Amino acid sequence: MEFFRIIDKQTTEELIQEKINPKNLENFTESMFFLEENNNNFNGATLWGGFVISYDKINGGVRFTLLDCPNALSWTITTGFPPERNKIILHCTINRTQKPDEFIEEIDEFLDEWETGLKSNF
C-alpha cells in the first residue's frame, strides 16, 4: 500500500538532508524518538513500538525504514520530482495490499504528524 502527502513548501534536497536526521526526529513528529546508534542504523521509538530504523540520504531527500517491522514500513521525504517538483513529497509504503482500518488510521496519524512537522520546519 502507498500513502502520499504533498506539502506546499519549497525547499531543496540539501536542506531536507541537513534538517532531517535521526537525532532530531522530535522536531518533526511527536511519536518518534531517537534512542541510540545501532551500527549504520539507529534504534528508535515509534507509535508502534521500538524498531531498528535505517536512515539514508537519497536522491531528492531522505528515506527511513523500520527494518524489523513485519509490514516493512518505509517513508521518504523528497523534493524536485513528480508528482510536484516544487513541493515536499511525503511518501510511505508497506508491503501489504490490505490492512485493517485501524492500522491504516494509525499510518494516517503518523503521516499527519510528519506533515505538521514539515510545514512548521520548512
SVG drawing of the C-alpha trace seen along z (x, -y; Angstrom):
<svg xmlns="http://www.w3.org/2000/svg" viewBox="-11 -27 39 37">
<polyline fill="none" stroke="black" stroke-width="0.4" points="0.0,0.0 1.1,-3.5 0.3,-6.8 1.2,-10.3 1.2,-13.7 2.1,-16.8 3.3,-19.6 3.1,-23.0 6.6,-24.1 9.5,-24.9 12.9,-23.6 15.9,-21.7 17.3,-18.2 20.2,-19.7 18.0,-21.4 15.9,-18.3 19.1,-16.3 20.5,-18.9 17.4,-19.4 16.0,-15.9 18.2,-13.2 17.7,-10.5 18.8,-12.7 16.2,-15.5 13.0,-13.4 11.2,-15.1 11.3,-18.4 9.1,-16.7 6.9,-14.2 5.5,-13.6 5.6,-9.8 9.1,-9.1 12.3,-9.3 16.0,-8.5 17.2,-6.1 20.7,-5.1 23.1,-4.4 23.0,-0.8 25.9,-0.3 24.8,-2.1 21.2,-2.4 19.6,-3.6 17.2,-2.3 14.1,-4.4 10.7,-4.5 7.5,-4.9 3.8,-4.7 4.1,-1.0 6.9,-0.3 10.7,-0.1 12.5,0.7 15.8,0.7 15.5,-2.1 17.6,-2.8 18.2,-6.4 19.5,-7.2 20.2,-10.3 18.7,-9.6 18.2,-11.5 15.8,-14.3 15.9,-13.9 15.9,-11.2 14.4,-7.8 13.6,-5.9 12.7,-2.2 11.6,-0.2 14.0,2.7 12.4,5.2 8.7,4.2 6.6,7.1 4.9,4.6 8.2,3.2 7.1,-0.4 9.2,-2.9 8.8,-6.6 10.6,-9.2 10.7,-13.0 11.8,-14.4 11.6,-17.3 12.4,-18.0 10.5,-15.1 6.9,-14.3 4.1,-14.4 5.0,-18.0 8.6,-19.1 8.4,-22.3 6.8,-20.9 7.8,-18.4 6.5,-14.9 6.0,-12.6 5.6,-9.0 5.0,-6.0 4.7,-2.3 4.0,1.0 4.4,4.5 0.7,5.3 -2.2,4.8 -4.8,4.7 -4.7,4.0 -7.3,3.4 -8.8,-0.1 -7.3,-0.7 -3.8,-0.2 -4.5,-2.5 -5.7,-5.2 -2.5,-4.8 -0.4,-5.3 -2.6,-8.4 -1.9,-9.8 1.8,-9.1 1.8,-11.0 -0.3,-13.8 2.5,-14.3 5.2,-14.4 3.1,-16.8 2.7,-19.1 6.4,-18.9 7.4,-19.5 5.1,-22.5 6.5,-24.1 10.2,-23.4 10.3,-24.4"/>
</svg>
